[in-house]
Amino acid sequence: MSKAHRGKGLMEVVGRGRGACPICKREGVKVVYEQEVEGQKLKICKTCKATLANKKKAAVAK
């Protein structure tokens, strides 16, 4: 099947969704995941989103 429309939504975002992640400070990564961190809504990268989810899951397990 064709994948012509993959990432179409990112083409309309400034910088095509790329920028600096406010958590890990890496630049040039896609920052498209909205997450609430310390009471603020931030756009973070995929790696930081997974890290926060894993920490939350570990805290619940305890």
mmCIF file as gemmi writes it, N, C-alpha and C atoms, coordinates in Angstrom:
data_model
loop_
_atom_site.group_PDB
_atom_site.id
_atom_site.type_symbol
_atom_site.label_atom_id
_atom_site.label_alt_id
_atom_site.label_comp_id
_atom_site.label_asym_id
_atom_site.label_entity_id
_atom_site.label_seq_id
_atom_site.pdbx_PDB_ins_code
_atom_site.Cartn_x
_atom_site.Cartn_y
_atom_site.Cartn_z
_atom_site.occupancy
_atom_site.B_iso_or_equiv
_atom_site.pdbx_formal_charge
_atom_site.auth_seq_id
_atom_site.auth_asym_id
_atom_site.pdbx_PDB_model_num
ATOM 1 N N . MET Axp A 1 ? 0.833 -1.186 0 1 0 ? 1 A 1
ATOM 2 C CA . MET Axp A 1 ? 0 0 0 1 0 ? 1 A 1
ATOM 3 C C . MET Axp A 1 ? 0.88 1.253 0 1 0 ? 1 A 1
ATOM 4 N N . SER Axp A 2 ? 0.329 2.309 -0.507 1 0 ? 2 A 1
ATOM 5 C CA . SER Axp A 2 ? 1.049 3.563 -0.595 1 0 ? 2 A 1
ATOM 6 C C . SER Axp A 2 ? 1.153 4.243 0.769 1 0 ? 2 A 1
ATOM 7 N N . LYS Axp A 3 ? 2.262 4.912 0.971 1 0 ? 3 A 1
ATOM 8 C CA . LYS Axp A 3 ? 2.481 5.642 2.217 1 0 ? 3 A 1
ATOM 9 C C . LYS Axp A 3 ? 2.688 7.13 1.919 1 0 ? 3 A 1
ATOM 10 N N . ALA Axp A 4 ? 1.943 7.635 0.963 1 0 ? 4 A 1
ATOM 11 C CA . ALA Axp A 4 ? 2.117 9.008 0.486 1 0 ? 4 A 1
ATOM 12 C C . ALA Axp A 4 ? 1.731 10.051 1.527 1 0 ? 4 A 1
ATOM 13 N N . HIS Axp A 5 ? 0.85 9.709 2.448 1 0 ? 5 A 1
ATOM 14 C CA . HIS Axp A 5 ? 0.353 10.714 3.4 1 0 ? 5 A 1
ATOM 15 C C . HIS Axp A 5 ? 1.003 10.593 4.769 1 0 ? 5 A 1
ATOM 16 N N . ARG Axp A 6 ? 1.998 9.754 4.915 1 0 ? 6 A 1
ATOM 17 C CA . ARG Axp A 6 ? 2.661 9.585 6.207 1 0 ? 6 A 1
ATOM 18 C C . ARG Axp A 6 ? 3.396 10.872 6.575 1 0 ? 6 A 1
ATOM 19 N N . GLY Axp A 7 ? 3.135 11.391 7.761 1 0 ? 7 A 1
ATOM 20 C CA . GLY Axp A 7 ? 3.788 12.604 8.227 1 0 ? 7 A 1
ATOM 21 C C . GLY Axp A 7 ? 3.205 13.883 7.645 1 0 ? 7 A 1
ATOM 22 N N . LYS Axp A 8 ? 2.043 13.799 7.032 1 0 ? 8 A 1
ATOM 23 C CA . LYS Axp A 8 ? 1.453 14.973 6.394 1 0 ? 8 A 1
ATOM 24 C C . LYS Axp A 8 ? 1.179 16.074 7.413 1 0 ? 8 A 1
ATOM 25 N N . GLY Axp A 9 ? 0.737 15.71 8.603 1 0 ? 9 A 1
ATOM 26 C CA . GLY Axp A 9 ? 0.446 16.702 9.634 1 0 ? 9 A 1
ATOM 27 C C . GLY Axp A 9 ? 1.666 17.469 10.094 1 0 ? 9 A 1
ATOM 28 N N . LEU Axp A 10 ? 2.84 16.851 10.01 1 0 ? 10 A 1
ATOM 29 C CA . LEU Axp A 10 ? 4.063 17.524 10.435 1 0 ? 10 A 1
ATOM 30 C C . LEU Axp A 10 ? 4.535 18.566 9.433 1 0 ? 10 A 1
ATOM 31 N N . MET Axp A 11 ? 4.099 18.443 8.202 1 0 ? 11 A 1
ATOM 32 C CA . MET Axp A 11 ? 4.524 19.409 7.184 1 0 ? 11 A 1
ATOM 33 C C . MET Axp A 11 ? 3.944 20.794 7.454 1 0 ? 11 A 1
ATOM 34 N N . GLU Axp A 12 ? 2.835 20.857 8.19 1 0 ? 12 A 1
ATOM 35 C CA . GLU Axp A 12 ? 2.187 22.126 8.484 1 0 ? 12 A 1
ATOM 36 C C . GLU Axp A 12 ? 2.711 22.772 9.764 1 0 ? 12 A 1
ATOM 37 N N . VAL Axp A 13 ? 3.448 22.02 10.582 1 0 ? 13 A 1
ATOM 38 C CA . VAL Axp A 13 ? 3.968 22.517 11.855 1 0 ? 13 A 1
ATOM 39 C C . VAL Axp A 13 ? 5.278 23.271 11.6 1 0 ? 13 A 1
ATOM 40 N N . VAL Axp A 14 ? 5.528 24.302 12.395 1 0 ? 14 A 1
ATOM 41 C CA . VAL Axp A 14 ? 6.749 25.083 12.252 1 0 ? 14 A 1
ATOM 42 C C . VAL Axp A 14 ? 7.96 24.171 12.436 1 0 ? 14 A 1
ATOM 43 N N . GLY Axp A 15 ? 8.898 24.256 11.533 1 0 ? 15 A 1
ATOM 44 C CA . GLY Axp A 15 ? 10.104 23.439 11.599 1 0 ? 15 A 1
ATOM 45 C C . GLY Axp A 15 ? 9.839 21.964 11.383 1 0 ? 15 A 1
ATOM 46 N N . ARG Axp A 16 ? 8.668 21.658 10.842 1 0 ? 16 A 1
ATOM 47 C CA . ARG Axp A 16 ? 8.247 20.275 10.604 1 0 ? 16 A 1
ATOM 48 C C . ARG Axp A 16 ? 8.315 19.426 11.866 1 0 ? 16 A 1
ATOM 49 N N . GLY Axp A 17 ? 8.018 20.068 12.998 1 0 ? 17 A 1
ATOM 50 C CA . GLY Axp A 17 ? 7.944 19.351 14.267 1 0 ? 17 A 1
ATOM 51 C C . GLY Axp A 17 ? 9.281 19.178 14.948 1 0 ? 17 A 1
ATOM 52 N N . ARG Axp A 18 ? 10.328 19.727 14.369 1 0 ? 18 A 1
ATOM 53 C CA . ARG Axp A 18 ? 11.66 19.549 14.949 1 0 ? 18 A 1
ATOM 54 C C . ARG Axp A 18 ? 12.05 20.758 15.78 1 0 ? 18 A 1
ATOM 55 N N . GLY Axp A 19 ? 12.821 20.477 16.827 1 0 ? 19 A 1
ATOM 56 C CA . GLY Axp A 19 ? 13.283 21.534 17.705 1 0 ? 19 A 1
ATOM 57 C C . GLY Axp A 19 ? 14.111 20.936 18.821 1 0 ? 19 A 1
ATOM 58 N N . ALA Axp A 20 ? 14.206 21.646 19.933 1 0 ? 20 A 1
ATOM 59 C CA . ALA Axp A 20 ? 14.972 21.193 21.089 1 0 ? 20 A 1
ATOM 60 C C . ALA Axp A 20 ? 14.011 20.681 22.155 1 0 ? 20 A 1
ATOM 61 N N . CYS Axp A 21 ? 14.286 19.505 22.674 1 0 ? 21 A 1
ATOM 62 C CA . CYS Axp A 21 ? 13.462 18.931 23.73 1 0 ? 21 A 1
ATOM 63 C C . CYS Axp A 21 ? 13.79 19.636 25.042 1 0 ? 21 A 1
ATOM 64 N N . PRO Axp A 22 ? 12.787 20.122 25.767 1 0 ? 22 A 1
ATOM 65 C CA . PRO Axp A 22 ? 13.057 20.853 27.005 1 0 ? 22 A 1
ATOM 66 C C . PRO Axp A 22 ? 13.546 19.96 28.146 1 0 ? 22 A 1
ATOM 67 N N . ILE Axp A 23 ? 13.387 18.655 28.043 1 0 ? 23 A 1
ATOM 68 C CA . ILE Axp A 23 ? 13.808 17.757 29.119 1 0 ? 23 A 1
ATOM 69 C C . ILE Axp A 23 ? 15.241 17.286 28.919 1 0 ? 23 A 1
ATOM 70 N N . CYS Axp A 24 ? 15.521 16.686 27.748 1 0 ? 24 A 1
ATOM 71 C CA . CYS Axp A 24 ? 16.854 16.124 27.514 1 0 ? 24 A 1
ATOM 72 C C . CYS Axp A 24 ? 17.798 17.102 26.811 1 0 ? 24 A 1
ATOM 73 N N . LYS Axp A 25 ? 17.279 18.236 26.371 1 0 ? 25 A 1
ATOM 74 C CA . LYS Axp A 25 ? 18.053 19.304 25.733 1 0 ? 25 A 1
ATOM 75 C C . LYS Axp A 25 ? 18.668 18.914 24.389 1 0 ? 25 A 1
ATOM 76 N N . ARG Axp A 26 ? 18.214 17.81 23.785 1 0 ? 26 A 1
ATOM 77 C CA . ARG Axp A 26 ? 18.713 17.448 22.459 1 0 ? 26 A 1
ATOM 78 C C . ARG Axp A 26 ? 18.062 18.345 21.42 1 0 ? 26 A 1
ATOM 79 N N . GLU Axp A 27 ? 18.814 18.678 20.386 1 0 ? 27 A 1
ATOM 80 C CA . GLU Axp A 27 ? 18.314 19.557 19.341 1 0 ? 27 A 1
ATOM 81 C C . GLU Axp A 27 ? 18.118 18.777 18.049 1 0 ? 27 A 1
ATOM 82 N N . GLY Axp A 28 ? 17.202 19.236 17.229 1 0 ? 28 A 1
ATOM 83 C CA . GLY Axp A 28 ? 16.961 18.628 15.932 1 0 ? 28 A 1
ATOM 84 C C . GLY Axp A 28 ? 16.133 17.363 15.986 1 0 ? 28 A 1
ATOM 85 N N . VAL Axp A 29 ? 15.454 17.123 17.103 1 0 ? 29 A 1
ATOM 86 C CA . VAL Axp A 29 ? 14.594 15.943 17.218 1 0 ? 29 A 1
ATOM 87 C C . VAL Axp A 29 ? 13.142 16.382 17.09 1 0 ? 29 A 1
ATOM 88 N N . LYS Axp A 30 ? 12.269 15.452 16.751 1 0 ? 30 A 1
ATOM 89 C CA . LYS Axp A 30 ? 10.85 15.771 16.655 1 0 ? 30 A 1
ATOM 90 C C . LYS Axp A 30 ? 10.293 15.943 18.062 1 0 ? 30 A 1
ATOM 91 N N . VAL Axp A 31 ? 9.703 17.084 18.322 1 0 ? 31 A 1
ATOM 92 C CA . VAL Axp A 31 ? 9.082 17.373 19.611 1 0 ? 31 A 1
ATOM 93 C C . VAL Axp A 31 ? 7.586 17.548 19.376 1 0 ? 31 A 1
ATOM 94 N N . VAL Axp A 32 ? 6.892 16.437 19.25 1 0 ? 32 A 1
ATOM 95 C CA . VAL Axp A 32 ? 5.482 16.482 18.886 1 0 ? 32 A 1
ATOM 96 C C . VAL Axp A 32 ? 4.574 15.848 19.936 1 0 ? 32 A 1
ATOM 97 N N . TYR Axp A 33 ? 5.134 15.365 21.039 1 0 ? 33 A 1
ATOM 98 C CA . TYR Axp A 33 ? 4.327 14.688 22.051 1 0 ? 33 A 1
ATOM 99 C C . TYR Axp A 33 ? 4.043 15.648 23.195 1 0 ? 33 A 1
ATOM 100 N N . GLU Axp A 34 ? 2.763 15.992 23.391 1 0 ? 34 A 1
ATOM 101 C CA . GLU Axp A 34 ? 2.384 16.88 24.488 1 0 ? 34 A 1
ATOM 102 C C . GLU Axp A 34 ? 2.294 16.074 25.771 1 0 ? 34 A 1
ATOM 103 N N . GLN Axp A 35 ? 2.948 16.554 26.81 1 0 ? 35 A 1
ATOM 104 C CA . GLN Axp A 35 ? 2.978 15.862 28.09 1 0 ? 35 A 1
ATOM 105 C C . GLN Axp A 35 ? 2.954 16.907 29.196 1 0 ? 35 A 1
ATOM 106 N N . GLU Axp A 36 ? 2.281 16.591 30.279 1 0 ? 36 A 1
ATOM 107 C CA . GLU Axp A 36 ? 2.262 17.502 31.417 1 0 ? 36 A 1
ATOM 108 C C . GLU Axp A 36 ? 3.42 17.141 32.334 1 0 ? 36 A 1
ATOM 109 N N . VAL Axp A 37 ? 4.345 18.09 32.522 1 0 ? 37 A 1
ATOM 110 C CA . VAL Axp A 37 ? 5.525 17.885 33.35 1 0 ? 37 A 1
ATOM 111 C C . VAL Axp A 37 ? 5.57 19.01 34.372 1 0 ? 37 A 1
ATOM 112 N N . GLU Axp A 38 ? 5.506 18.645 35.651 1 0 ? 38 A 1
ATOM 113 C CA . GLU Axp A 38 ? 5.555 19.61 36.747 1 0 ? 38 A 1
ATOM 114 C C . GLU Axp A 38 ? 4.515 20.713 36.586 1 0 ? 38 A 1
ATOM 115 N N . GLY Axp A 39 ? 3.328 20.342 36.175 1 0 ? 39 A 1
ATOM 116 C CA . GLY Axp A 39 ? 2.232 21.289 36.058 1 0 ? 39 A 1
ATOM 117 C C . GLY Axp A 39 ? 2.216 22.097 34.772 1 0 ? 39 A 1
ATOM 118 N N . GLN Axp A 40 ? 3.171 21.871 33.881 1 0 ? 40 A 1
ATOM 119 C CA . GLN Axp A 40 ? 3.218 22.592 32.62 1 0 ? 40 A 1
ATOM 120 C C . GLN Axp A 40 ? 3.013 21.613 31.478 1 0 ? 40 A 1
ATOM 121 N N . LYS Axp A 41 ? 2.325 22.073 30.434 1 0 ? 41 A 1
ATOM 122 C CA . LYS Axp A 41 ? 2.186 21.252 29.227 1 0 ? 41 A 1
ATOM 123 C C . LYS Axp A 41 ? 3.359 21.575 28.319 1 0 ? 41 A 1
ATOM 124 N N . LEU Axp A 42 ? 4.161 20.563 28.042 1 0 ? 42 A 1
ATOM 125 C CA . LEU Axp A 42 ? 5.328 20.725 27.194 1 0 ? 42 A 1
ATOM 126 C C . LEU Axp A 42 ? 5.237 19.789 26.005 1 0 ? 42 A 1
ATOM 127 N N . LYS Axp A 43 ? 5.901 20.152 24.929 1 0 ? 43 A 1
ATOM 128 C CA . LYS Axp A 43 ? 6.066 19.251 23.787 1 0 ? 43 A 1
ATOM 129 C C . LYS Axp A 43 ? 7.448 18.636 23.93 1 0 ? 43 A 1
ATOM 130 N N . ILE Axp A 44 ? 7.474 17.298 24.028 1 0 ? 44 A 1
ATOM 131 C CA . ILE Axp A 44 ? 8.729 16.599 24.27 1 0 ? 44 A 1
ATOM 132 C C . ILE Axp A 44 ? 8.984 15.566 23.178 1 0 ? 44 A 1
ATOM 133 N N . CYS Axp A 45 ? 10.198 15.006 23.185 1 0 ? 45 A 1
ATOM 134 C CA . CYS Axp A 45 ? 10.568 14.013 22.181 1 0 ? 45 A 1
ATOM 135 C C . CYS Axp A 45 ? 10.052 12.629 22.58 1 0 ? 45 A 1
ATOM 136 N N . LYS Axp A 46 ? 10.137 11.694 21.654 1 0 ? 46 A 1
ATOM 137 C CA . LYS Axp A 46 ? 9.626 10.342 21.839 1 0 ? 46 A 1
ATOM 138 C C . LYS Axp A 46 ? 10.361 9.613 22.966 1 0 ? 46 A 1
ATOM 139 N N . THR Axp A 47 ? 11.674 9.794 23.059 1 0 ? 47 A 1
ATOM 140 C CA . THR Axp A 47 ? 12.473 9.123 24.087 1 0 ? 47 A 1
ATOM 141 C C . THR Axp A 47 ? 12.075 9.584 25.479 1 0 ? 47 A 1
ATOM 142 N N . CYS Axp A 48 ? 11.901 10.883 25.656 1 0 ? 48 A 1
ATOM 143 C CA . CYS Axp A 48 ? 11.51 11.418 26.961 1 0 ? 48 A 1
ATOM 144 C C . CYS Axp A 48 ? 10.096 10.993 27.329 1 0 ? 48 A 1
ATOM 145 N N . LYS Axp A 49 ? 9.209 10.902 26.351 1 0 ? 49 A 1
ATOM 146 C CA . LYS Axp A 49 ? 7.845 10.443 26.613 1 0 ? 49 A 1
ATOM 147 C C . LYS Axp A 49 ? 7.863 9.016 27.138 1 0 ? 49 A 1
ATOM 148 N N . ALA Axp A 50 ? 8.665 8.16 26.521 1 0 ? 50 A 1
ATOM 149 C CA . ALA Axp A 50 ? 8.766 6.772 26.954 1 0 ? 50 A 1
ATOM 150 C C . ALA Axp A 50 ? 9.392 6.67 28.342 1 0 ? 50 A 1
ATOM 151 N N . THR Axp A 51 ? 10.391 7.495 28.61 1 0 ? 51 A 1
ATOM 152 C CA . THR Axp A 51 ? 11.043 7.496 29.917 1 0 ? 51 A 1
ATOM 153 C C . THR Axp A 51 ? 10.071 7.889 31.015 1 0 ? 51 A 1
ATOM 154 N N . LEU Axp A 52 ? 9.275 8.927 30.77 1 0 ? 52 A 1
ATOM 155 C CA . LEU Axp A 52 ? 8.286 9.358 31.759 1 0 ? 52 A 1
ATOM 156 C C . LEU Axp A 52 ? 7.226 8.288 31.987 1 0 ? 52 A 1
ATOM 157 N N . ALA Axp A 53 ? 6.802 7.625 30.912 1 0 ? 53 A 1
ATOM 158 C CA . ALA Axp A 53 ? 5.798 6.566 31.039 1 0 ? 53 A 1
ATOM 159 C C . ALA Axp A 53 ? 6.347 5.387 31.83 1 0 ? 53 A 1
ATOM 160 N N . ASN Axp A 54 ? 7.605 5.017 31.598 1 0 ? 54 A 1
ATOM 161 C CA . ASN Axp A 54 ? 8.218 3.908 32.329 1 0 ? 54 A 1
ATOM 162 C C . ASN Axp A 54 ? 8.394 4.235 33.808 1 0 ? 54 A 1
ATOM 163 N N . LYS Axp A 55 ? 8.774 5.474 34.117 1 0 ? 55 A 1
ATOM 164 C CA . LYS Axp A 55 ? 8.915 5.888 35.52 1 0 ? 55 A 1
ATOM 165 C C . LYS Axp A 55 ? 7.562 5.861 36.223 1 0 ? 55 A 1
ATOM 166 N N . LYS Axp A 56 ? 6.521 6.311 35.524 1 0 ? 56 A 1
ATOM 167 C CA . LYS Axp A 56 ? 5.182 6.311 36.097 1 0 ? 56 A 1
ATOM 168 C C . LYS Axp A 56 ? 4.71 4.885 36.353 1 0 ? 56 A 1
ATOM 169 N N . LYS Axp A 57 ? 4.967 3.984 35.4 1 0 ? 57 A 1
ATOM 170 C CA . LYS Axp A 57 ? 4.566 2.588 35.54 1 0 ? 57 A 1
ATOM 171 C C . LYS Axp A 57 ? 5.31 1.925 36.699 1 0 ? 57 A 1
ATOM 172 N N . ALA Axp A 58 ? 6.589 2.237 36.881 1 0 ? 58 A 1
ATOM 173 C CA . ALA Axp A 58 ? 7.374 1.668 37.975 1 0 ? 58 A 1
ATOM 174 C C . ALA Axp A 58 ? 6.891 2.181 39.331 1 0 ? 58 A 1
ATOM 175 N N . ALA Axp A 59 ? 6.481 3.454 39.38 1 0 ? 59 A 1
ATOM 176 C CA . ALA Axp A 59 ? 5.983 4.027 40.625 1 0 ? 59 A 1
ATOM 177 C C . ALA Axp A 59 ? 4.656 3.39 41.025 1 0 ? 59 A 1
ATOM 178 N N . VAL Axp A 60 ? 3.822 3.078 40.064 1 0 ? 60 A 1
ATOM 179 C CA . VAL Axp A 60 ? 2.535 2.458 40.342 1 0 ? 60 A 1
ATOM 180 C C . VAL Axp A 60 ? 2.737 1.018 40.825 1 0 ? 60 A 1
ATOM 181 N N . ALA Axp A 61 ? 3.736 0.346 40.286 1 0 ? 61 A 1
ATOM 182 C CA . ALA Axp A 61 ? 4.003 -1.04 40.648 1 0 ? 61 A 1
ATOM 183 C C . ALA Axp A 61 ? 4.48 -1.192 42.088 1 0 ? 61 A 1
ATOM 184 N N . LYS Axp A 62 ? 5.112 -0.152 42.617 1 0 ? 62 A 1
ATOM 185 C CA . LYS Axp A 62 ? 5.613 -0.211 43.999 1 0 ? 62 A 1
ATOM 186 C C . LYS Axp A 62 ? 4.495 -0.097 44.921 1 0 ? 62 A 1
